[in-house]
Amino acid sequence: MEKARLEQQLAFVEKHGWADADLFPLPSDASTRSYIRLVKPGASCLLMDAPAETEKLPEYLEICEHLQRLGLRSPVVYAADTTAGLALIEDFGDATFTKALAEGQSEEALYLQAVDVLVHMHRAGPRATAVNVPEYSMDVMLEEVGRFLLWFVPAARGRAATAAETQAFLDAWRMALSGVATDTSGFVFRDFHVDNLMIAAGVCSPQLSGEMCDKSAPPECGLLDFQDALKGPPAYDMASLLEDARRDITPATRATVLNHYFNASEDIARTGFLRDMALLAAQRHTKVAGLFVRLCVNDGKPVYLQHLPRVLSLLKKAMRTPELSEVSRVMEQMVPNFTEPAFVDEMLQRLLR
């Protein structure tokens, strides 16, 4: 870390009463954000370093308060400087759902807690999208799948996609997504999966009370990493949760979670929702396949490649959806057998040399 940035962090911490705290840097993720745990007797918080040139601290703060007003457990913000890209936020601890699952806690119970957040947001109706976030437009969806062209295709076959291949790819995706890309009825967290969910007791932020806080919200599911939220199709976050790039989910848990969601959301048509979920899962997996290659090749983070075989396996399953037949044909023509284990293994060996 640059000396000037460290001095800026320390001045911010001191200004807000944490100069005497012990500092413990936390592991970084795929973003340029970083976190430091500040600990002093009887208290802790997190210093979020979100550089203004790459991160979205103002959006984080606005959405954080929006979620709290809906009764959901986003971190309390104690202090923030949006110009500097620094904030002191509530420390939820280390109890992510991922860690709880690794320790043997019930997969079904944790996933039901997670889906209750989505049920709650659906029941909130127009209030859920009463926040200043962009729409999940066709342009955004195509830009995301385009990462497959930019990063995965060259890594997989040794040369970039041609102009004709790029046009065919985008045309096929535009046709496949034409229905879901016009649905802006839901609040889309965008990265709603167990790595970003925490066991966090309490229903509402202590800064909110009375009618500002919806007491019917799920009490123990703490939310992280929502600054990229959009208004889009409600099925997207379910796809993110159940089509997880980082872990396999048992068929029984998947069925239980979906049944719970539909039973609690009787106005949602199951067939249409599941179709949208498959389309959006394929879109997400295509984006993530490109992202994981970029994180290795461009950002020096090869650890994400361990998840690539799972992502491509999930993409292969999602491509069975009839609406994706042309997308599947175009992608297979560009990179034959790109979802097959033998091809993926050979590609990973090349990338990791």
C-alpha positions as CSV (number, residue, x, y, z in Angstrom):
1,M,0.0,0.0,0.0
2,E,1.2,3.5,-0.8
3,K,2.4,5.5,2.2
4,A,0.0,8.4,1.3
5,R,-3.0,6.1,1.4
6,L,-1.9,4.5,4.7
7,E,-1.6,7.9,6.2
8,Q,-5.0,8.9,4.9
9,Q,-6.5,5.7,6.4
10,L,-4.9,6.4,9.8
11,A,-6.0,10.0,9.8
12,F,-9.6,8.9,9.1
13,V,-9.5,6.3,11.8
14,E,-8.1,8.7,14.3
15,K,-10.7,11.4,13.4
16,H,-13.5,9.0,14.3
17,G,-12.2,7.8,17.6
18,W,-10.4,4.5,16.6
19,A,-6.8,5.7,16.9
20,D,-6.1,3.3,19.8
21,A,-7.5,0.2,18.0
22,D,-5.5,-2.8,16.8
23,L,-5.6,-3.2,13.0
24,F,-6.1,-6.6,11.3
25,P,-6.2,-6.5,7.5
26,L,-8.7,-9.0,6.0
27,P,-8.2,-11.1,2.9
28,S,-9.0,-9.3,-0.4
29,D,-11.6,-10.5,-2.9
30,A,-12.1,-10.0,-6.6
31,S,-12.7,-6.2,-6.3
32,T,-10.3,-3.4,-5.5
33,R,-12.0,-2.8,-2.1
34,S,-10.1,-3.8,1.0
35,Y,-11.0,-4.1,4.7
36,I,-9.2,-3.7,7.9
37,R,-10.8,-4.9,11.2
38,L,-10.3,-2.4,14.0
39,V,-10.4,-3.9,17.5
40,K,-10.3,-2.2,20.9
41,P,-11.6,-3.4,24.3
42,G,-15.3,-4.2,24.0
43,A,-15.7,-3.0,20.4
44,S,-14.8,-3.6,16.8
45,C,-15.6,-2.2,13.3
46,L,-14.4,-2.5,9.8
47,L,-12.5,0.2,7.8
48,M,-13.7,-0.1,4.3
49,D,-11.2,1.2,1.7
50,A,-13.1,1.8,-1.5
51,P,-11.0,3.8,-3.9
52,A,-13.2,6.4,-5.6
53,E,-11.7,5.8,-9.0
54,T,-12.7,2.1,-9.0
55,E,-15.4,1.6,-6.4
56,K,-18.9,2.9,-5.6
57,L,-18.9,4.1,-2.0
58,P,-21.7,6.6,-2.5
59,E,-23.9,3.9,-4.0
60,Y,-23.0,1.5,-1.2
61,L,-24.1,4.0,1.4
62,E,-27.4,4.8,-0.3
63,I,-28.3,1.2,-0.8
64,C,-27.1,0.2,2.7
65,E,-29.6,2.7,4.2
66,H,-32.3,1.6,1.7
67,L,-32.0,-2.0,2.8
68,Q,-32.1,-1.0,6.5
69,R,-35.3,0.9,5.9
70,L,-36.8,-2.3,4.4
71,G,-35.7,-4.0,7.6
72,L,-32.8,-6.0,6.2
73,R,-29.4,-6.4,7.9
74,S,-26.9,-4.4,6.0
75,P,-24.0,-3.0,8.1
76,V,-24.4,0.1,10.1
77,V,-22.3,2.9,8.8
78,Y,-20.5,4.8,11.6
79,A,-18.6,7.3,9.4
80,A,-17.8,7.9,5.8
81,D,-15.8,10.1,3.5
82,T,-16.9,9.5,-0.1
83,T,-14.2,11.8,-1.5
84,A,-11.5,9.7,0.1
85,G,-13.3,6.4,-0.4
86,L,-13.2,5.4,3.2
87,A,-15.9,4.3,5.7
88,L,-16.2,2.7,9.1
89,I,-18.9,0.1,9.1
90,E,-20.4,-2.5,11.4
91,D,-18.3,-5.6,11.9
92,F,-20.5,-8.7,11.3
93,G,-17.6,-10.9,12.3
94,D,-16.4,-13.9,10.3
95,A,-19.6,-16.0,10.3
96,T,-20.3,-16.1,6.6
97,F,-22.8,-18.7,5.4
98,T,-19.9,-20.3,3.5
99,K,-18.0,-20.8,6.8
100,A,-21.1,-22.0,8.6
101,L,-21.7,-24.6,5.8
102,A,-18.0,-25.7,6.1
103,E,-18.5,-26.2,9.8
104,G,-21.5,-28.5,9.2
105,Q,-24.5,-26.2,9.8
106,S,-27.6,-27.2,7.9
107,E,-27.4,-26.3,4.2
108,E,-31.2,-26.3,4.0
109,A,-31.7,-24.0,7.0
110,L,-29.1,-21.5,5.8
111,Y,-30.4,-21.4,2.2
112,L,-34.0,-21.0,3.5
113,Q,-32.7,-18.0,5.5
114,A,-31.2,-16.6,2.4
115,V,-34.3,-17.1,0.2
116,D,-36.4,-15.4,2.9
117,V,-34.5,-12.2,2.0
118,L,-35.7,-12.6,-1.6
119,V,-39.3,-13.3,-0.4
120,H,-39.2,-10.2,1.8
121,M,-37.9,-8.1,-1.1
122,H,-40.7,-9.4,-3.4
123,R,-43.3,-8.7,-0.8
124,A,-42.0,-5.2,-0.4
125,G,-43.3,-4.5,-4.0
126,P,-42.5,-1.0,-5.3
127,R,-40.7,-0.1,-2.1
128,A,-38.0,-2.6,-2.9
129,T,-36.9,-0.6,-6.0
130,A,-37.5,2.9,-4.5
131,V,-33.8,3.6,-4.6
132,N,-31.5,5.3,-7.1
133,V,-29.9,2.3,-8.9
134,P,-29.6,1.7,-12.7
135,E,-31.7,-0.7,-14.7
136,Y,-30.4,-4.1,-15.7
137,S,-30.7,-3.2,-19.3
138,M,-29.9,-5.2,-22.4
139,D,-26.8,-3.1,-22.9
140,V,-25.6,-4.1,-19.4
141,M,-26.4,-7.8,-19.9
142,L,-24.6,-7.8,-23.3
143,E,-21.5,-6.0,-21.8
144,E,-21.3,-8.7,-19.2
145,V,-21.5,-11.7,-21.5
146,G,-19.0,-9.9,-23.7
147,R,-16.4,-10.6,-21.1
148,F,-16.5,-14.2,-22.4
149,L,-15.3,-12.9,-25.8
150,L,-12.7,-10.6,-24.3
151,W,-11.0,-13.1,-21.9
152,F,-12.2,-16.7,-22.2
153,V,-12.1,-17.1,-26.0
154,P,-8.5,-15.9,-26.4
155,A,-7.4,-18.0,-23.5
156,A,-9.3,-21.1,-24.7
157,R,-8.2,-21.1,-28.4
158,G,-5.2,-18.7,-28.6
159,R,-6.8,-16.0,-30.7
160,A,-9.5,-13.4,-30.2
161,A,-13.0,-13.6,-31.6
162,T,-13.4,-12.2,-35.1
163,A,-15.8,-9.4,-35.9
164,A,-18.3,-11.9,-37.4
165,E,-18.1,-14.2,-34.4
166,T,-18.6,-11.2,-32.0
167,Q,-21.7,-10.1,-34.0
168,A,-23.2,-13.6,-34.1
169,F,-22.6,-14.0,-30.3
170,L,-24.2,-10.7,-29.4
171,D,-27.1,-11.2,-31.7
172,A,-27.8,-14.6,-30.3
173,W,-27.7,-13.3,-26.7
174,R,-29.8,-10.3,-27.6
175,M,-32.5,-12.6,-28.9
176,A,-32.3,-15.0,-25.9
177,L,-32.5,-12.2,-23.3
178,S,-35.2,-10.1,-25.0
179,G,-37.8,-11.0,-22.5
180,V,-35.8,-10.7,-19.2
181,A,-33.9,-7.6,-20.2
182,T,-37.1,-5.5,-20.1
183,D,-38.1,-6.7,-16.6
184,T,-37.1,-4.1,-14.1
185,S,-39.6,-5.0,-11.4
186,G,-37.2,-6.4,-8.9
187,F,-34.3,-5.2,-6.7
188,V,-31.3,-7.3,-7.9
189,F,-28.4,-7.6,-5.4
190,R,-26.4,-9.1,-8.3
191,D,-24.0,-11.1,-6.2
192,F,-26.4,-12.8,-3.8
193,H,-24.6,-16.0,-2.7
194,V,-23.3,-17.6,0.5
195,D,-19.9,-15.8,0.4
196,N,-21.8,-12.5,0.8
197,L,-24.3,-13.6,3.4
198,M,-23.5,-13.4,7.1
199,I,-25.0,-14.8,10.4
200,A,-25.8,-11.4,12.0
201,A,-28.2,-11.2,14.9
202,G,-30.7,-8.4,15.1
203,V,-33.4,-7.2,12.8
204,C,-32.7,-3.5,12.2
205,S,-29.9,-1.0,12.3
206,P,-29.8,0.6,15.8
207,Q,-29.8,3.9,13.9
208,L,-33.3,3.2,12.6
209,S,-36.5,2.8,14.6
210,G,-40.2,2.9,14.5
211,E,-41.9,2.8,11.2
212,M,-38.6,3.4,9.3
213,C,-37.8,-0.3,10.0
214,D,-39.8,-3.2,8.7
215,K,-40.0,-5.7,11.6
216,S,-41.2,-8.5,9.4
217,A,-37.8,-8.9,7.7
218,P,-35.6,-12.0,8.2
219,P,-33.6,-11.5,11.4
220,E,-30.3,-13.2,11.0
221,C,-29.1,-12.8,7.4
222,G,-26.5,-10.1,7.1
223,L,-25.9,-8.7,3.7
224,L,-22.6,-7.7,2.0
225,D,-21.4,-6.6,-1.4
226,F,-24.6,-4.9,-2.8
227,Q,-23.1,-1.6,-4.2
228,D,-23.6,-2.9,-7.8
229,A,-27.4,-3.5,-7.3
230,L,-29.8,-2.9,-10.2
231,K,-33.5,-2.9,-11.0
232,G,-34.1,-6.1,-13.0
233,P,-35.7,-9.5,-13.2
234,P,-36.5,-11.1,-9.7
235,A,-35.2,-14.4,-10.9
236,Y,-31.6,-13.2,-11.2
237,D,-30.7,-13.4,-7.4
238,M,-32.3,-16.8,-7.2
239,A,-30.0,-17.9,-10.0
240,S,-27.0,-16.3,-8.2
241,L,-27.9,-18.2,-5.0
242,L,-28.7,-21.6,-6.4
243,E,-26.3,-21.7,-9.4
244,D,-23.3,-20.9,-7.2
245,A,-19.9,-20.6,-8.9
246,R,-18.1,-21.5,-5.7
247,R,-20.0,-24.5,-4.3
248,D,-22.3,-27.4,-5.2
249,I,-25.8,-27.4,-3.8
250,T,-27.7,-30.6,-3.2
251,P,-30.8,-31.2,-5.4
252,A,-32.9,-31.6,-2.3
253,T,-31.9,-28.1,-1.0
254,R,-32.5,-26.6,-4.4
255,A,-36.0,-28.1,-4.5
256,T,-36.9,-27.1,-1.0
257,V,-35.7,-23.5,-1.5
258,L,-37.7,-23.1,-4.7
259,N,-40.8,-24.6,-3.2
260,H,-40.5,-22.3,-0.2
261,Y,-40.1,-19.2,-2.5
262,F,-43.1,-20.1,-4.7
263,N,-45.3,-21.0,-1.7
264,A,-44.5,-17.6,-0.1
265,S,-44.9,-15.7,-3.4
266,E,-48.1,-17.0,-4.8
267,D,-48.4,-14.3,-7.5
268,I,-45.3,-15.6,-9.2
269,A,-45.8,-18.1,-12.1
270,R,-43.4,-21.0,-11.5
271,T,-42.9,-21.9,-15.1
272,G,-42.0,-18.4,-16.2
273,F,-39.8,-17.8,-13.2
274,L,-37.8,-21.0,-13.8
275,R,-37.4,-20.2,-17.5
276,D,-36.1,-16.7,-16.6
277,M,-33.8,-18.2,-13.9
278,A,-32.2,-20.6,-16.5
279,L,-31.7,-17.7,-19.0
280,L,-30.1,-15.5,-16.3
281,A,-28.1,-18.3,-14.9
282,A,-26.6,-18.9,-18.4
283,Q,-25.9,-15.2,-18.7
284,R,-24.2,-15.0,-15.3
285,H,-22.1,-18.1,-15.9
286,T,-20.9,-16.8,-19.3
287,K,-19.9,-13.5,-17.6
288,V,-18.2,-15.3,-14.7
289,A,-16.3,-17.6,-17.0
290,G,-14.7,-14.5,-18.6
291,L,-14.3,-12.8,-15.3
292,F,-12.4,-15.7,-13.7
293,V,-10.0,-15.8,-16.7
294,R,-9.5,-12.1,-16.5
295,L,-8.7,-12.2,-12.7
296,C,-6.0,-14.8,-13.5
297,V,-4.5,-13.3,-16.7
298,N,-4.9,-9.6,-16.0
299,D,-5.1,-9.2,-12.2
300,G,-2.8,-12.0,-11.0
301,K,-5.5,-13.8,-9.0
302,P,-5.4,-17.4,-10.3
303,V,-7.2,-18.7,-7.3
304,Y,-10.6,-18.1,-9.0
305,L,-9.7,-20.6,-11.7
306,Q,-10.5,-23.4,-9.3
307,H,-14.1,-22.6,-9.7
308,L,-14.1,-22.5,-13.5
309,P,-14.9,-26.2,-14.1
310,R,-18.1,-25.8,-11.9
311,V,-19.1,-22.6,-13.7
312,L,-18.8,-24.3,-17.1
313,S,-20.7,-27.4,-15.9
314,L,-23.5,-25.2,-14.7
315,L,-23.4,-23.3,-18.0
316,K,-23.7,-26.5,-20.0
317,K,-26.8,-27.5,-18.0
318,A,-28.4,-24.0,-18.4
319,M,-27.8,-24.1,-22.2
320,R,-30.4,-26.9,-22.4
321,T,-33.1,-24.2,-22.2
322,P,-34.8,-24.0,-25.6
323,E,-34.4,-20.2,-25.8
324,L,-30.6,-20.7,-25.6
325,S,-30.2,-23.0,-28.6
326,E,-28.7,-20.4,-30.9
327,V,-26.5,-19.1,-28.1
328,S,-25.2,-22.6,-27.5
329,R,-24.6,-23.2,-31.2
330,V,-22.7,-19.9,-31.7
331,M,-20.5,-20.5,-28.6
332,E,-19.7,-24.1,-29.5
333,Q,-18.8,-23.0,-33.0
334,M,-16.3,-20.4,-31.6
335,V,-14.8,-22.8,-29.0
336,P,-15.8,-26.4,-29.6
337,N,-16.3,-28.5,-26.5
338,F,-15.5,-25.6,-24.2
339,T,-17.6,-27.0,-21.4
340,E,-16.2,-30.5,-21.6
341,P,-14.0,-31.5,-18.6
342,A,-11.0,-32.6,-20.7
343,F,-11.0,-29.3,-22.6
344,V,-11.3,-27.3,-19.4
345,D,-8.5,-29.2,-17.7
346,E,-6.1,-28.6,-20.6
347,M,-7.0,-24.9,-20.7
348,L,-6.4,-24.6,-16.9
349,Q,-3.0,-26.2,-17.2
350,R,-2.0,-23.7,-19.8
351,L,-3.2,-20.7,-17.8
352,L,-1.5,-21.9,-14.6
353,R,1.9,-22.6,-16.2
